[in-house]
Amino acid sequence: MNKKKKKIIFGIIIFTVLALMYLPILTIIVFSFHEGGVISFQGFQFGFGVFRDLFAGEHSDRIWEAVINSLVIATMAAAIATIIGTLASFAMLRMTKRGKSILMALNLAPMVNATIVTSFALMLMFALLGMQNAGYMRLILAHTLVAMPVVMLIILPRLRGMDASQFDAAQDLGAKPMQAFLQVIVPQILPAMIGAFLVGFTLSVDEFIITNYNNAGVITIPTLVYAATRRPMPAEFRALSALVFITILLGLVLVNWRMSKKRKKHDIRN
């Protein structure tokens, strides 16, 4: 088999995988512009009425309350998880080999544990702490626990690729440990921290099971959509889903573009 045929076969495989991944999302985006009642390509009515209803329709107030709640909770949880996960990852690399193995196993345990078990465990913990009505705080803490293991898995490889002696050298020159960490380590792992924050943010916005059992009346996008599936779903939810996907996609493209630009400047200087 020559190289041309291999490229064609690989191209077909990649296209098929991407089509399977993005076809449902593209369907939502297409039908977010459909103003008809029945979801069908026959009699498709193109328009922006659904988006208008999203901002000023019957369900708009509740939808945007859920959106704001999701964004605030996701931002707080992702930020806390990124800070704690980065510090924990740095401390982990300076432990003994046995200590690293134990901490890594503890870090992976929440990821492989059944989400429903984690949900009930969090419910019990919050009940013991007297936080039955603290919906916002409960969700921020719960989503932080969900995001932190993933954050550490993203940060650790970047830290392993660094020269560990730089931190010690900065302290030998008079810098305090936290000062050395912020001025020497953080600038080098900042792209990984941004990526970890974005992943944590996405996980938080997407989290349903833990949110559903620990929200204490606070509505988020997943819980609102789930409640709407029990009756005819408002058309505004199609427009909301399309906006969420497009916003996240544009954010990832912008971050990758800025990182690529910084790499090019760094290569030119070197």
Sequence and secondary structure as in RCSB ss.txt:
>XXXX:A:sequence
MNKKKKKIIFGIIIFTVLALMYLPILTIIVFSFHEGGVISFQGFQFGFGVFRDLFAGEHSDRIWEAVINSLVIAT
MAAAIATIIGTLASFAMLRMTKRGKSILMALNLAPMVNATIVTSFALMLMFALLGMQNAGYMRLILAHTLVAMPV
VMLIILPRLRGMDASQFDAAQDLGAKPMQAFLQVIVPQILPAMIGAFLVGFTLSVDEFIITNYNNAGVITIPTLV
YAATRRPMPAEFRALSALVFITILLGLVLVNWRMSKKRKKHDIRN
>XXXX:A:secstr
  HHHHHHHHHHHHHHHHHHHHHHHHHHHHHTTB SSS  STT  B SHHHHHHHHSTTHHHHHHHHHHHHHHHH
HHHHHHHHHHHHHHHHHHTS HHHHHHHHHHHHHHHHS HHHHHHHHHHHHHHTT TT HHHHHHHHHHHHHHHH
HHHHHHHHHHTS THHHHHHHHTT  HHHHIIIIIHHHHHHHHHHHHHHHHHHHHH  HHHHHH TT   HHHHH
HHHTTS   THHHHHHHHHHHHHHHHHHHHHHHHHHHHHHHHHH 
